[in-house]
Amino acid sequence: MARVLVINPNSSAACSAGIDAALAPFRFSGGPALEVATLREGPPAICSWRDWYAVVEPMCRLVERSDADAFVIACASDPGIEAVRGVTQRPVFGIFRAAVAMAVARAERFGVIAMVDSSRERHRQALRAMGLEDRLAGEVALNMAMETLLQPQAARAALVDAGGALAAMGAETLILGCTGMAHHAAALRQALGVPVVEPIGAAAGAALVALGG
């Protein structure tokens, strides 16, 4: 059976559990196995460029040791994706890039809800690499801790407010800019009435397609 290794580059077990839950709809009998690995060397959350760079080498070593058939970097800053692709011939997907590809397939302009302000430049870097920066209607940062995002309701009102602000900026679809937001996706779709792209699912779908799943 083919295997997809989904790497949580932070050290939060709660975040990994949320990633695992978001993958549940993509698991089916006879399909590729979707496994979640927590990077023990990672920070509690990837909030700064220093965090971003710190996880690159440990992720490369993890991928080099793995016999998985494809890899997903489960952080919406896509840390180290170029370096990881350089150490394997197997497919490597970043959840932010996968989410952007899905968003632009559905609408002309999209918005991003970021975890913290410092994520915005990392997202811009990815968009520039994809040639899609001009499709970004706007980005709003919640500036909340990962622990708050992972709670069932604590961040919900702020997420709805951020999504409404982005829709007012012209965003026709929204991207959740942190894995800790995954469990809020359905509620946001219902509250806002616009498509909401959940990046873990977007990357999982891309990996399954790449493996013929």
C-alpha positions in Angstrom: 0.0 0.0 0.0 1.3 3.5 -0.9 2.0 5.8 2.0 1.9 9.6 2.4 3.9 11.0 5.3 2.3 14.2 6.6 4.9 16.1 8.6 3.9 18.5 11.3 7.0 20.6 11.6 6.1 21.9 15.0 6.4 19.8 18.2 2.7 20.2 19.3 1.0 16.9 19.8 -2.3 18.6 19.9 -1.6 20.2 16.5 -0.7 16.8 15.1 -4.0 15.4 16.4 -5.9 18.2 14.6 -4.0 17.4 11.4 -4.8 13.7 11.8 -8.5 14.5 12.3 -8.5 16.8 9.1 -7.1 13.8 7.1 -9.9 11.5 8.1 -12.1 12.2 5.0 -9.2 11.3 2.8 -8.7 7.8 4.2 -10.5 5.0 2.4 -10.3 1.2 2.1 -7.6 0.3 -0.4 -6.3 3.8 -0.7 -2.9 5.2 0.3 -2.1 5.4 4.0 -2.0 8.9 5.4 0.4 9.0 8.4 1.2 12.0 10.6 4.7 12.6 12.0 5.4 15.2 14.6 8.9 16.8 14.3 10.2 16.5 17.8 13.0 19.1 17.1 10.4 21.7 16.0 9.2 24.7 18.0 5.7 24.7 19.6 4.5 26.7 16.6 6.1 28.2 13.6 5.7 32.0 14.2 9.0 33.5 13.0 11.5 33.2 10.3 13.9 31.7 12.9 11.3 29.0 13.5 10.9 28.5 9.8 14.6 28.0 9.1 15.1 25.9 12.3 12.9 23.0 11.0 14.4 22.7 7.6 17.3 20.4 8.3 15.4 18.1 10.7 12.7 17.7 8.1 15.2 16.9 5.4 16.7 14.2 7.6 13.3 12.8 8.4 12.4 12.6 4.7 15.8 11.0 3.9 15.1 8.2 6.5 11.5 7.6 5.3 10.3 5.1 2.7 7.0 7.0 2.2 5.8 7.5 -1.4 4.9 11.1 -1.0 5.3 13.9 1.6 3.2 16.7 2.9 4.6 19.6 4.9 1.7 20.5 7.2 2.5 24.1 8.0 0.9 27.0 6.2 4.3 28.7 5.7 5.5 25.7 3.7 8.8 25.7 5.6 11.8 24.3 3.8 9.8 22.9 0.8 12.6 23.6 -1.7 15.2 22.0 0.5 13.0 18.9 1.2 12.3 18.5 -2.5 16.1 18.6 -3.0 16.6 15.4 -0.9 14.0 13.1 -2.5 12.7 12.2 -5.9 9.3 11.5 -4.4 6.5 14.2 -4.5 6.6 16.8 -1.8 3.6 19.1 -1.2 3.3 22.2 0.9 -0.2 22.8 2.3 -0.1 26.6 1.6 0.8 26.1 -2.1 -1.8 23.4 -2.4 -4.5 25.6 -0.9 -3.6 28.5 -3.2 -3.8 26.3 -6.2 -7.3 25.2 -5.1 -8.4 28.7 -4.3 -7.4 30.1 -7.7 -9.1 27.2 -9.4 -12.4 28.3 -7.8 -12.2 32.1 -8.0 -10.2 35.0 -9.3 -9.3 36.5 -5.9 -8.7 34.9 -2.6 -7.9 36.0 1.0 -5.8 34.4 3.7 -6.5 34.3 7.4 -3.0 34.1 9.0 -2.1 33.0 12.5 0.2 35.9 13.2 1.4 39.0 11.4 4.9 37.5 10.9 3.3 34.8 8.7 2.3 37.3 6.0 5.7 37.8 4.5 6.2 34.0 4.3 2.9 33.7 2.5 3.9 36.5 0.1 7.2 34.7 -0.7 5.2 31.6 -1.6 2.8 33.6 -3.7 5.7 35.3 -5.6 7.2 31.9 -6.3 3.9 30.8 -7.7 3.4 34.0 -9.7 0.1 34.6 -8.0 0.7 37.5 -5.7 -1.7 39.7 -7.7 -4.6 37.3 -7.0 -4.4 38.0 -3.3 -7.3 40.3 -2.2 -5.9 40.6 1.3 -4.6 38.9 4.4 -5.7 39.3 8.0 -3.7 38.0 11.0 -5.5 36.8 14.2 -2.3 37.1 16.3 -3.5 34.2 18.5 -1.5 31.4 20.1 -1.8 27.9 18.6 -3.4 26.6 21.8 -6.3 29.1 21.3 -6.8 28.2 17.7 -7.0 24.5 18.6 -9.9 25.1 21.0 -13.4 24.4 19.7 -14.8 27.9 20.1 -12.2 30.3 21.5 -11.1 31.6 18.1 -14.4 31.2 16.1 -15.7 34.7 16.4 -12.3 36.2 15.4 -12.1 33.9 12.4 -15.6 34.9 11.2 -14.7 38.6 11.6 -11.4 38.1 9.7 -13.2 36.2 6.9 -15.9 38.9 6.7 -13.2 41.6 6.4 -11.5 39.7 3.6 -14.7 39.2 1.7 -15.2 43.0 2.0 -11.7 43.4 0.4 -12.9 41.4 -2.6 -11.9 37.9 -1.6 -14.2 35.4 -3.4 -12.7 32.4 -1.5 -10.7 32.1 1.7 -7.7 30.1 2.8 -7.1 29.1 6.4 -3.5 30.0 7.0 -2.7 27.7 9.9 -3.2 24.0 10.6 -4.7 24.9 13.9 -7.7 26.4 12.1 -8.7 23.2 10.3 -11.6 22.3 12.5 -13.2 25.7 12.0 -13.6 25.3 8.2 -17.2 24.0 8.1 -18.4 26.7 10.6 -16.8 29.5 8.5 -18.3 28.2 5.3 -21.7 28.3 6.9 -21.3 31.7 8.6 -19.8 33.5 5.6 -21.4 31.8 2.6 -18.1 31.7 0.7 -15.8 28.8 -0.2 -13.2 28.1 2.5 -10.1 26.2 1.5 -8.6 24.0 4.3 -4.9 23.5 3.4 -4.4 20.0 4.9 -7.2 18.6 2.8 -6.0 20.5 -0.3 -2.5 19.0 0.1 -3.9 15.5 1.0 -6.0 15.5 -2.2 -3.1 16.6 -4.3 -0.9 13.8 -2.8 -3.6 11.2 -3.5 -3.9 12.3 -7.1 -0.1 12.1 -7.5 -0.1 8.5 -6.3 -3.1 7.6 -8.4 -5.3 7.2 -5.3 
